[in-house]
Structures are given as C-alpha cells and as structure tokens.
Amino acid sequence: MSILGKRYPENPDVFATSGLAVEGEFNPALATKRMKIPTPVTWETQLSETGNKPEVWEDLIKTKKLPFMAMLRNLRNLLITGVDPEIHGVVQSRLRDPDQIQNSRLFPFRFYSAYTALNVNIEELKKLKEDPNYEPPAPSGKRGLKEKHKRKKIVPKIAPTEETVENYKSALEEAVKLSTALNVKPVKGSSVIFADVSGSMSTKISGEGSSGSDITCKVAGLLLGLMMRHVCENSEFVIFSSPTQTYPKCWKKVELEGENILSLIKKVVKVSHALGGGTDFPFDYIEQAIENRVHFDNMFIFSDMMISPGSGQMNNTKSGINW
C-alpha cells in the first residue's frame, strides 16, 4: 500500500480489514495520511542523518554495515575524522583479505584512487585537534578561493599518524597484488611490457568535470602494465611516446625494483617526462632486440592505439622469433 501511495485507514474497523493489522495496532495519528515507504537504513542514510563523524564510521564498521567499495572510497574520511586505532586495524585487515578482494570485483584503478586519497596533511590535522579554531590555509589562486568556501572544517577525534597512513598504503599494495594474482594467471618466460605515455593518454578514462573520473588513460595503462609485471616470470618495462630535443628515442626502459605496484606509478610518470607528447611506436627497440638475438616470449602493449608508424618500422623481421 505504501508503494501505491494509499491513505492510512481512517478508523480501527477499516484498519482491521485492510491487511495492515499484521504489522501492528491502529495508529490514530496516521489516519487518512498518505503512506510512504520507510527509508531503508544504509550507510548513506546514516551518514546523511548524523554527518561525517568518527562515531558514525566506527559504528558502521563494527556492525559490518559498510560495504567493501564504500569502505575503500572513504579511507580518507576515516583519517580526517579520526576514528579509533582499532577501526583502522579492522579496515586494513579487510584490505588484506583474499576473500574480500575476490568478492569485491572492483576495477584495479579503484585501489589507486584510494591510494592517492591517503595524501592527507597530518600536521594540519594535528593543529585542528589541538585548536578547533585553527583555520588551515587554502590553496592559492581562484581554485583556492572556491575550495575555501566549499571546504567544511572537520576536527579529528584522534589525529592520524604517519604510521597509520603508511599501514593503509601497505594494505592497498597488498590488495591490488591480491586482485592481480586472483584474476591473472602467471605469465611464464620472458616478456616485454610497452606502456604508452603520450599526450593523448592524458585523457580521463570516463566523464568530464566533477562527475567524471580523476584517473587518466596513462595512469590506467601504467597500472595495468605494472600488474602484468607482477605476474610475469621475467619482464622489461618500456614506456613510449616521441623523441625530444634532449632525448633522441621515442622509448625509455624503466628500471623497477620491488614488487609494489601503486607506489611505482609515480616513479614511471616521473621518468616519462623525458619523452615528448607524440606517439611513435618503438619499432627500433624490437629491431634492436632481433639484432642482438634477445628472446621474448610475450609482448604486452597498453595504449589508446593513437600510434604513428614513424620512421623506425620493422623492415627485417626474422623467422623463428617468438613474439
């Protein structure tokens, strides 16, 4: 009846024959009023009713009412509101749980978005904790003025520490490695991974403005490439774009250490600044490998495929090379 928007029975006799009697007794205060569907109790409705407060997040997590994706998207809120240390421990344990990762079925860039959101200003949060009247400085320029008006000051119950943030980053690294291992089979042999870092890869992966994603095609490609590196037995990681006046090649091999994925994206992006903004495919890299009889079993290319042939195309591929 609530779905149909019918009115509440006008008296006990009508109530008794309406089918509502099984739900309780007649309520005179509701007589003849339109019936509405009760608002479901979810993490969104609880947050909307009570606000972005540490107690709300603590209750949602303790009662297991915060879904995995919602938890992942709100790691920053857990830090800036200052939830109890034990809550941070519970969340980090969920991020390291293979079953939770497998059941979440999230795109890999969700973990990267959560990783970048952890860049909170700990010193400012400590000052807010000590003095609730403290006004954090807004960024300079017009953008800073807009953010100053939009930003709502939140005083943390417990100011987070560097260790807490690092523990979250470590847990997210573990999460994305678990996601990779659970969804991609190990790649045997020797592999070369090409990642496009040209200008066209700076396009956002979806939407524009506030409703769109902050993740660019470049970051998504590098993330997928580094995930592939994680499951490869042996691999070389090569970025490509176009030559510059100071760097004559369109490609650059990136020396990577360790098994982390998310933290290495920043390093690869930094190396990519040595290249230009065009998109020349590194045919000369392949030609050089053939000339030097370097064997690769697999080749992976992560690109938006806006590739210019350039002048270095392979003209002399030899038989017997397994690409």
C-alpha positions as CSV (number, residue, x, y, z in Angstrom):
1,M,0.0,0.0,0.0
2,S,2.9,2.3,0.7
3,I,4.2,1.7,-2.8
4,L,0.8,2.7,-4.3
5,G,0.7,5.8,-2.0
6,K,-2.7,4.8,-0.5
7,R,-4.0,6.6,2.6
8,Y,-3.8,5.1,6.1
9,P,-7.2,3.7,7.3
10,E,-9.5,6.3,8.9
11,N,-10.6,4.1,11.9
12,P,-9.9,0.8,13.7
13,D,-12.6,-1.0,11.8
14,V,-11.2,-0.2,8.3
15,F,-7.7,-0.9,9.7
16,A,-8.8,-4.4,10.7
17,T,-9.9,-5.3,7.2
18,S,-7.0,-3.5,5.4
19,G,-4.4,-6.2,5.9
20,L,-2.3,-3.8,8.0
21,A,-3.3,-5.4,11.2
22,V,-0.5,-7.9,10.9
23,E,2.0,-5.1,11.2
24,G,0.8,-3.7,14.5
25,E,-2.0,-1.8,16.1
26,F,-4.1,1.1,14.6
27,N,-2.3,4.5,14.9
28,P,-4.8,7.4,15.1
29,A,-2.0,9.9,14.3
30,L,-1.7,8.4,10.8
31,A,-5.4,8.3,10.0
32,T,-6.1,9.3,6.3
33,K,-2.5,10.3,5.7
34,R,-0.6,9.1,2.6
35,M,1.5,6.1,3.5
36,K,5.2,6.2,2.5
37,I,7.8,3.5,2.1
38,P,10.1,3.7,5.1
39,T,13.6,4.9,4.3
40,P,16.0,1.9,4.3
41,V,18.8,2.0,6.8
42,T,22.0,2.1,4.8
43,W,25.5,3.6,5.4
44,E,24.5,6.5,3.1
45,T,21.3,7.3,5.1
46,Q,23.1,7.0,8.4
47,L,25.8,9.4,7.2
48,S,23.3,11.8,5.8
49,E,21.4,11.9,9.1
50,T,24.3,12.2,11.5
51,G,27.1,13.7,9.5
52,N,30.7,12.8,8.7
53,K,31.7,11.9,12.2
54,P,34.1,9.3,13.6
55,E,31.4,7.7,15.7
56,V,29.3,7.1,12.6
57,W,32.1,5.4,10.8
58,E,33.1,3.3,13.8
59,D,29.5,2.1,14.2
60,L,29.2,1.2,10.5
61,I,32.4,-0.8,10.6
62,K,31.7,-2.5,13.9
63,T,28.2,-3.6,12.8
64,K,29.5,-4.6,9.4
65,K,27.2,-2.2,7.6
66,L,29.9,-0.6,5.4
67,P,30.3,-2.5,2.0
68,F,33.8,-3.0,0.7
69,M,33.7,-0.5,-2.1
70,A,32.2,2.2,0.2
71,M,34.9,1.5,2.7
72,L,37.6,1.8,0.0
73,R,36.2,5.1,-1.2
74,N,36.1,6.6,2.4
75,L,39.6,5.8,3.7
76,R,40.3,9.5,3.7
77,N,37.3,10.2,5.8
78,L,38.4,7.6,8.3
79,L,41.7,9.5,8.6
80,I,40.4,13.1,8.7
81,T,37.6,12.3,11.2
82,G,40.0,10.4,13.4
83,V,38.4,7.0,14.1
84,D,39.8,4.8,16.8
85,P,43.1,2.9,16.0
86,E,41.3,-0.5,16.3
87,I,38.9,0.6,13.5
88,H,41.9,1.3,11.3
89,G,43.2,-2.2,12.1
90,V,39.8,-3.8,11.1
91,V,39.8,-1.9,7.8
92,Q,43.4,-2.8,6.9
93,S,42.6,-6.4,7.7
94,R,39.7,-6.3,5.2
95,L,42.0,-4.9,2.6
96,R,44.4,-7.8,3.0
97,D,41.7,-10.5,3.0
98,P,41.8,-12.5,-0.3
99,D,38.1,-13.4,0.0
100,Q,37.0,-9.8,0.4
101,I,39.2,-8.8,-2.6
102,Q,37.8,-11.5,-4.8
103,N,34.2,-10.9,-3.9
104,S,34.6,-7.1,-4.3
105,R,35.1,-7.5,-8.1
106,L,36.4,-3.9,-8.4
107,F,38.4,-2.3,-11.2
108,P,42.1,-2.0,-10.3
109,F,42.0,1.8,-10.5
110,R,39.7,1.9,-7.5
111,F,42.6,0.8,-5.4
112,Y,44.8,3.5,-6.9
113,S,42.2,6.2,-6.3
114,A,42.0,5.1,-2.6
115,Y,45.9,5.2,-2.5
116,T,46.1,8.8,-3.8
117,A,43.3,9.9,-1.4
118,L,45.5,9.0,1.6
119,N,47.7,12.1,1.0
120,V,46.2,14.0,3.9
121,N,48.0,16.8,5.7
122,I,48.8,15.2,9.0
123,E,50.3,18.4,10.5
124,E,47.2,20.4,9.8
125,L,45.0,17.6,11.3
126,K,47.2,17.7,14.5
127,K,46.8,21.5,14.7
128,L,43.0,21.2,14.3
129,K,42.9,18.6,17.1
130,E,44.9,20.9,19.4
131,D,42.9,24.0,18.4
132,P,39.5,23.6,16.8
133,N,39.5,27.3,15.8
134,Y,42.6,26.8,13.6
135,E,42.0,27.7,10.0
136,P,44.0,25.6,7.5
137,P,45.4,27.8,4.7
138,A,43.6,27.3,1.4
139,P,45.5,26.7,-1.9
140,S,46.4,30.0,-3.7
141,G,44.6,31.4,-6.7
142,K,40.9,31.2,-7.8
143,R,40.8,27.5,-7.1
144,G,41.9,28.1,-3.6
145,L,39.1,30.7,-3.0
146,K,36.5,28.2,-4.3
147,E,37.8,25.4,-2.1
148,K,37.9,27.7,1.0
149,H,34.1,28.3,0.6
150,K,33.3,24.7,-0.2
151,R,35.6,23.0,2.4
152,K,33.9,22.1,5.7
153,K,36.3,22.0,8.6
154,I,36.4,18.7,10.4
155,V,38.2,18.4,13.7
156,P,39.5,14.8,14.1
157,K,38.8,12.9,17.3
158,I,42.2,11.3,17.0
159,A,44.8,12.9,14.7
160,P,46.3,10.2,12.4
161,T,50.0,9.4,12.4
162,E,52.4,8.8,9.5
163,E,52.5,5.1,10.6
164,T,48.7,4.8,10.2
165,V,48.9,6.3,6.6
166,E,51.8,4.0,5.7
167,N,49.9,1.0,7.0
168,Y,47.0,1.9,4.8
169,K,49.3,2.3,1.8
170,S,50.9,-1.1,2.5
171,A,47.4,-2.7,2.8
172,L,46.3,-1.2,-0.5
173,E,49.5,-2.5,-2.2
174,E,48.6,-6.0,-0.8
175,A,45.0,-5.6,-2.0
176,V,46.0,-4.7,-5.6
177,K,48.6,-7.6,-5.7
178,L,45.9,-10.0,-4.4
179,S,43.5,-8.7,-7.1
180,T,46.1,-9.3,-9.7
181,A,47.1,-12.8,-8.6
182,L,43.4,-13.8,-8.2
183,N,42.4,-12.6,-11.7
184,V,45.5,-13.0,-13.9
185,K,47.3,-16.3,-14.5
186,P,51.1,-16.3,-14.1
187,V,52.9,-15.5,-17.3
188,K,55.9,-17.8,-17.9
189,G,59.0,-16.9,-19.8
190,S,60.5,-13.5,-20.8
191,S,58.1,-10.7,-21.5
192,V,58.3,-7.0,-22.7
193,I,55.7,-4.6,-21.5
194,F,55.1,-1.4,-23.5
195,A,53.1,1.4,-21.9
196,D,52.0,4.5,-23.9
197,V,52.7,7.8,-22.1
198,S,51.9,10.1,-25.0
199,G,49.8,13.3,-24.8
200,S,46.6,11.5,-25.8
201,M,46.9,9.2,-22.8
202,S,46.2,12.2,-20.5
203,T,42.5,11.9,-21.3
204,K,40.3,10.9,-18.4
205,I,39.0,7.3,-18.6
206,S,35.4,8.5,-18.1
207,G,33.3,11.6,-18.0
208,E,34.3,15.2,-17.5
209,G,34.0,17.7,-14.6
210,S,33.1,16.7,-11.1
211,S,31.1,13.7,-12.2
212,G,34.0,12.2,-14.2
213,S,36.9,10.1,-13.1
214,D,40.2,11.6,-12.0
215,I,42.1,8.6,-13.5
216,T,43.8,9.2,-16.8
217,C,44.4,6.7,-19.6
218,K,48.1,7.0,-18.8
219,V,47.7,6.1,-15.1
220,A,45.3,3.2,-16.0
221,G,47.7,1.9,-18.6
222,L,50.7,2.1,-16.2
223,L,48.7,0.4,-13.5
224,L,47.7,-2.5,-15.8
225,G,51.2,-2.7,-17.1
226,L,52.7,-2.9,-13.6
227,M,50.1,-5.5,-12.6
228,M,51.2,-7.6,-15.6
229,R,54.8,-7.2,-14.5
230,H,53.8,-8.6,-11.1
231,V,52.6,-11.9,-12.7
232,C,55.4,-12.2,-15.3
233,E,58.3,-14.6,-14.6
234,N,60.8,-12.1,-16.2
235,S,60.0,-8.8,-17.8
236,E,61.2,-5.5,-19.1
237,F,59.1,-2.4,-18.7
238,V,59.3,0.1,-21.5
239,I,57.4,3.4,-21.9
240,F,57.0,5.1,-25.3
241,S,55.8,8.4,-26.7
242,S,58.1,10.5,-29.0
243,P,61.7,11.9,-29.1
244,T,62.6,15.4,-27.7
245,Q,65.5,17.8,-28.4
246,T,67.3,16.3,-25.4
247,Y,66.3,12.7,-25.8
248,P,66.6,11.1,-29.3
249,K,64.5,8.0,-28.8
250,C,60.7,7.6,-28.6
251,W,61.0,5.0,-25.8
252,K,62.7,4.5,-22.5
253,K,63.3,1.4,-20.5
254,V,62.3,1.9,-16.8
255,E,64.3,0.1,-14.2
256,L,61.9,-1.0,-11.5
257,E,62.7,-2.6,-8.1
258,G,60.5,-4.5,-5.7
259,E,57.0,-6.0,-6.2
260,N,54.9,-2.9,-5.3
261,I,52.5,-1.7,-7.9
262,L,50.8,1.5,-6.7
263,S,53.9,3.3,-5.5
264,L,55.8,2.6,-8.7
265,I,53.2,4.5,-10.8
266,K,54.6,7.8,-9.6
267,K,58.2,6.8,-10.5
268,V,57.2,5.7,-14.0
269,V,55.3,9.0,-14.6
270,K,58.4,10.9,-13.5
271,V,60.6,9.0,-16.0
272,S,58.0,9.7,-18.7
273,H,58.7,13.4,-18.5
274,A,61.9,12.8,-20.5
275,L,59.8,11.9,-23.6
276,G,57.7,14.0,-25.9
277,G,54.0,14.2,-26.4
278,G,53.7,12.4,-29.7
279,T,53.1,8.7,-30.2
280,D,55.8,6.8,-32.1
281,F,55.8,3.1,-31.5
282,P,59.3,1.8,-30.5
283,F,59.9,-0.4,-33.6
284,D,63.7,0.3,-33.2
285,Y,63.5,-1.4,-29.7
286,I,62.2,-4.5,-31.4
287,E,64.7,-4.3,-34.2
288,Q,67.5,-4.0,-31.7
289,A,66.2,-7.0,-29.8
290,I,66.2,-9.1,-33.0
291,E,69.7,-8.0,-34.0
292,N,71.0,-8.8,-30.5
293,R,69.1,-12.1,-30.6
294,V,67.2,-11.2,-27.4
295,H,64.3,-13.6,-27.0
296,F,60.9,-12.6,-25.7
297,D,58.1,-15.0,-25.3
298,N,55.4,-12.4,-24.8
299,M,54.7,-8.8,-25.7
300,F,52.1,-6.6,-24.0
301,I,51.0,-3.2,-25.2
302,F,48.9,-0.8,-23.1
303,S,47.8,2.1,-25.3
304,D,44.9,4.1,-26.6
305,M,46.3,3.0,-30.0
306,M,46.7,6.5,-31.4
307,I,50.1,5.3,-32.7
308,S,52.1,6.9,-35.5
309,P,54.2,4.5,-37.6
310,G,57.2,6.8,-37.5
311,S,60.4,6.1,-39.4
312,G,61.5,3.1,-37.3
313,Q,59.3,0.4,-38.6
314,M,60.5,-3.2,-38.6
315,N,61.6,-4.0,-42.1
316,N,63.6,-7.1,-41.5
317,T,61.8,-9.4,-39.0
318,K,63.4,-12.8,-38.8
319,S,61.6,-16.1,-38.7
320,G,61.9,-18.2,-35.6
321,I,61.4,-15.2,-33.2
322,N,58.5,-15.9,-30.8
323,W,56.6,-12.6,-30.1
